[in-house]
Amino acid sequence: MKRIPVTQYFPHPLCNTIFVLLTLFAGNYSAADHRPNIILLLADDLGWTGLSSFGSDLYETPNLDALTAQGVKFTNAYAACTVCSPTRASIMTGKTPARLHLTDFIAGQNRPYAKLQIPDWTKRLEGSHVTIAETLKAAGYRTGHVGKWHLSGSGDQAAGTQPTDQGFDFSFERPPGTKGYVLKKNSLSASGSNYLTDLLTDKACEFIDQSKADPFFLYFAYNVPHTPIQGRDDLVKHFEQKVNPSATHNNPTYAAMVASLDESVGRIVAELDRQKLSSNTVIVFISDNGGLTQRNGKHDGFTENLPLRRGKGSAYEGGVRVPAIVSWPGVTLAGTVCDEPIITTDLFPTFQQMAGVATPADKGFDGVSLVPLLRDASKSLDRDLFWHYPHYHAGGDSPYSAIRSGDHRLIEFHEDNSVRLYNLENDIGEQQDLSSALPVKTMKLRSKLHEWRTAVQAQMPSPNPNFDPTRGSEVARRKKN
């Protein structure tokens, strides 16, 4: 089966003409060009400095570093939430988690005696939302999902929430019965490895091979380096010989997990080369939130996000700023660095424009297409970014909302309605609170934040009638279905 030129999906002459004009006006392709394949590689809990090319002093990531060198490195990229499920939902829909009311990892955690009572949030990606997979599939793309999904409901709420219910032609998460990253003997990878990442990479390469005749969209959602911290034995041994206890990153097992991620990316690139698809394939790499640095108020020693403050689950930069790379042959210039702030809600409209799919005016995206930045990294998107996390998290803080406007980032904590204001240009570690020194700026950004929450109908936490300060950190045990 041959690839079909984009115009052949619109057989009526008038529709065809309009489509060509739209795509040419958007600066995408000539009518004779083919649409690119799109591969999204999503790491799980990988912090901003989690790659060698982003500053790690231990982790070895030669394949991702090569991807960085040949594409655009985004230094101010953000996840839409400080935990995973909301960020994944933002990617699938192009909408902020606050608008979706999907604001915590599924199924979340409840602190019945905390000061605030969390809202009745949505614990699944509801079928009413159109996903990027559904959009690209309708435009003729073959769609595949490999790895972690974490957007399905549980029990009676699970119906209609699997990847194949929401636009993916193919989906593979993990072999049944797999615990952590160790595979059973009957489900080893093609190389004989018993490591989950290697098997998932087999499935991703198989999807590429089976989809090479058509434009395809592959969403490869890695589990690494999320807990449990389990590395492949040979890689753990390698990094045990390299650890410097005084280095910022000094956990050899965690380093092995990052290395397995990087090996996987190398295999994906090699498969594209083997299939002669590299020149027409976009590769996007990003993480779903920052690296996990502490739980229950104690540093866990897994990783570190310095110079950023804190990590996954927190209100600070370490929870949401992430590494991001885009390689688009023929469009992105090798070695480009872009400092413009971007966020995971931008991926949906970006992929649409890459694929030449017109976006209805009433689509309601909270993100914007990054194609202009990919063509010219010096451009400005001229907007503010927002976060809303009305939850408690073992690795983080009390419920909060935040805004980044220019170089300034304001955080509002809901337990006591206090605010913090930081200038990220001068204080990337968010150590100096400027809210008292800059009252006008603080008031302006706080007002913008409140207006945004109203506009997206964000759910707010409320006073907890069962508040008990001596038991506030207790987490309720989940009931088994």
Sequence and secondary structure as in RCSB ss.txt:
>XXXX:A:sequence
MKRIPVTQYFPHPLCNTIFVLLTLFAGNYSAADHRPNIILLLADDLGWTGLSSFGSDLYETPNLDALTAQGVKFT
NAYAACTVCSPTRASIMTGKTPARLHLTDFIAGQNRPYAKLQIPDWTKRLEGSHVTIAETLKAAGYRTGHVGKWH
LSGSGDQAAGTQPTDQGFDFSFERPPGTKGYVLKKNSLSASGSNYLTDLLTDKACEFIDQSKADPFFLYFAYNVP
HTPIQGRDDLVKHFEQKVNPSATHNNPTYAAMVASLDESVGRIVAELDRQKLSSNTVIVFISDNGGLTQRNGKHD
GFTENLPLRRGKGSAYEGGVRVPAIVSWPGVTLAGTVCDEPIITTDLFPTFQQMAGVATPADKGFDGVSLVPLLR
DASKSLDRDLFWHYPHYHAGGDSPYSAIRSGDHRLIEFHEDNSVRLYNLENDIGEQQDLSSALPVKTMKLRSKLH
EWRTAVQAQMPSPNPNFDPTRGSEVARRKKN
>XXXX:A:secstr
     GGGG  SHHHHHHHHHHHHHHT   TTS   EEEEEEESS  TT SGGGT SS   HHHHHHHHHSEEEE
EEE SSSSHHHHHHHHHHSS HHHHT  SSSS    TTSSEE      S  TTS  HHHHHHHTT EEEEEE   
    GGGGTT SGGGTT SEEE   TT BTTB  GGG  TTS  BHHHHHHHHHHHHHHHHTTS EEEEEE  TT
SSS    HHHHHHHHTT  TTSS   HHHHHHHHHHHHHHHHHHHHHHHTT GGGEEEEEEESS    EETTEE 
SS   TTS   TTSSSHHHHEEEEEEE TTTS TTEEE S EEGGGHHHHHHHHTT    TT   SS   HHHHH
 TT      EEEEE S  TTS SSEEEEEETTEEEEEETTTTEEEEEETTT TT  S  TTT HHHHHHHHHHHH
HHHHHTT    EE TT  TTTTT        
